[in-house]
Amino acid sequence: MKIKFYGTSAGGGIPEIFCYCRVCEYARQHGGKDIRTRSQAVIDDCLGVEYPVDTFAHTAYRGLDMRKVRNILITHAHHDHFLTADILSRPQGIDRVNFYVPEASGRALKASIEKQEEAYRNGTRKKTCDFSVSVHDLKHYQTYDIIGYQVTPLRAHHQDALDSSLYIIRKDDKCILWGFDTGRFYEDVLEYIKASGVRFDFVVLDCTLKENEQITELHMDLTWCREMADKLTEMGAVDERTRIMVSHIGHLVEKTHEELCEAAARYGMEVAYDGLEIEI
């Protein structure tokens, strides 16, 4: 599988708009890998992961071609992962796009679609094209076939009211774990992974917080990422062949990209950046 990271930041991006911190100032001055837009990725040029507020910027400046990405996984309905207000204002182009969404996180988009369809029916709005959006509800611990990928949502330790999800994504002999937004994994998640006997080729984990300063249980820092990787190793889901990477990186980490790379390397992990493309 090929994975292209278009955005790798936490909710505020780096540099955050009004921030004077050292990390944001460094990003303004040096650019490059220290600029981070909101998290988004595409697998094999066809399966999207997230539709954040920066999707237009990724299209304009990073070469993202959403016309080829008809199927998109969503972890949860926060604006930095799922900008529902943007979707129905893009009526030209392909005839259908499919969003695969945790059930609670899909409700707002479903309501917007119904409101639009009602406007077409009663004549208060004229339909100008055949563009349509389909919302597919996903339930935790059920496996779905999505354009040839076997996708299993797991319960993320983030916003339970939104059914926030992690994802196991399999195709052929490759398997990845998409692991943010989340704090430490719930025990039922670890139990499910152990019982499934899965081995991951690639794991990407949430790294929003400063190392050893976990100001919230709903995100992770490097030490919690390493703790989760160790738990996965103990149960055989991760081994020496597994590539482990951190992403969803906020300025709260208080490290530049290179500084974070050095810190992550001590734990045997890599750091994602905007524009990174890997193959597993």
C-alpha positions, -999 to 999 in steps of 0.1 A, spaced: 0 0 0 11 35 -8 3 63 18 5 100 10 3 124 39 -12 157 28 -16 172 63 -1 161 96 -11 186 122 -34 187 152 -65 210 151 -47 243 150 -20 236 124 15 249 127 21 278 129 -11 285 148 -26 317 135 -22 339 166 6 321 183 41 335 192 55 303 206 90 291 196 77 263 174 52 285 155 78 312 150 104 287 137 78 273 113 71 308 100 108 315 94 119 282 81 88 267 64 94 232 49 86 203 71 78 226 101 46 238 84 18 215 93 -17 216 79 -47 197 93 -45 159 90 -54 142 58 -40 112 38 -48 91 8 -40 54 4 -32 41 -30 -45 73 -47 -81 61 -41 -90 57 -4 -91 90 15 -86 93 53 -103 125 66 -118 156 49 -105 185 70 -108 222 67 -75 222 47 -87 200 19 -88 229 -5 -53 240 4 -41 204 -2 -58 205 -36 -43 239 -45 -8 235 -31 -1 198 -25 -14 181 -56 -44 164 -40 -68 153 -66 -101 146 -49 -117 137 -83 -99 104 -80 -108 99 -43 -145 87 -43 -143 69 -10 -132 86 23 -128 73 58 -136 97 86 -124 93 122 -149 117 138 -168 149 132 -144 176 144 -136 204 118 -100 194 115 -111 159 104 -145 163 88 -156 197 75 -192 189 66 -201 225 58 -177 224 28 -190 192 11 -223 203 -3 -209 236 -16 -188 217 -41 -215 206 -66 -194 204 -98 -173 174 -109 -178 138 -101 -212 123 -98 -208 107 -63 -185 106 -33 -189 82 -4 -181 91 32 -176 62 56 -183 77 90 -188 66 126 -226 67 130 -228 96 154 -203 117 134 -223 113 102 -256 128 115 -248 165 107 -239 157 71 -270 135 67 -292 163 80 -276 188 56 -282 164 27 -318 160 36 -323 197 40 -308 202 5 -330 175 -10 -360 190 5 -351 224 -10 -349 206 -44 -383 190 -39 -401 221 -28 -385 243 -55 -367 267 -32 -334 256 -47 -327 245 -83 -306 214 -88 -278 222 -113 -260 189 -115 -261 153 -105 -234 155 -78 -244 134 -48 -230 125 -15 -236 92 3 -230 87 40 -223 51 52 -226 45 89 -198 24 105 -200 6 137 -171 -3 160 -157 -38 157 -175 -47 125 -155 -52 93 -165 -36 60 -154 -41 24 -147 -7 10 -134 -8 -26 -114 -39 -18 -100 -28 15 -111 -46 47 -118 -18 72 -125 -23 109 -134 7 131 -122 5 167 -133 27 196 -110 57 199 -103 73 233 -114 107 222 -150 119 219 -173 90 227 -204 111 218 -191 112 182 -182 75 180 -146 85 174 -128 57 156 -94 42 150 -91 20 119 -76 -13 109 -72 -12 72 -62 -44 53 -56 -51 17 -39 -82 2 -11 -91 27 -7 -56 41 -23 -42 72 -22 -7 89 -35 8 121 -47 44 118 -44 56 154 -57 92 160 -74 112 174 -70 92 206 -55 89 240 -43 56 253 -62 28 237 -92 15 255 -88 -20 269 -115 -34 246 -95 -22 217 -63 -39 228 -84 -71 235 -99 -70 201 -65 -66 184 -50 -94 204 -80 -117 197 -79 -110 160 -42 -122 157 -35 -93 133 1 -81 126 5 -45 115 29 -35 87 24 2 96 11 20 126 5 58 128 -3 73 162 -15 106 176 13 129 190 -5 161 199 11 167 234 44 176 249 64 146 261 55 137 297 30 165 300 -4 148 292 -28 177 298 -57 157 284 -65 120 282 -79 124 247 -46 128 229 -11 113 233 25 123 236 56 104 226 57 83 258 21 72 255 27 64 218 57 42 229 35 26 256 9 17 230 35 4 206 50 -17 234 15 -32 242 10 -40 206 45 -57 205 37 -77 236 6 -92 219 25 -98 186 6 -72 166 38 -52 161 73 -66 154 107 -55 141 92 -53 105 65 -28 116 70 8 107 57 31 135 51 67 129 36 97 148 14 123 133 -14 147 143 13 169 157 5 202 175 27 230 186 21 218 222 48 192 215 72 222 218 96 207 193 105 216 157 103 188 132 139 179 135 138 180 173 107 157 173 125 133 149 154 130 173 131 124 202 109 99 184 140 80 171 149 71 208 116 51 208 121 36 174 95 58 158 94 81 128 77 115 123 52 122 95 53 155 77 31 172 51 39 157 16 54 125 29 48 95 8 56 60 19 51 24 7 45 -6 29 
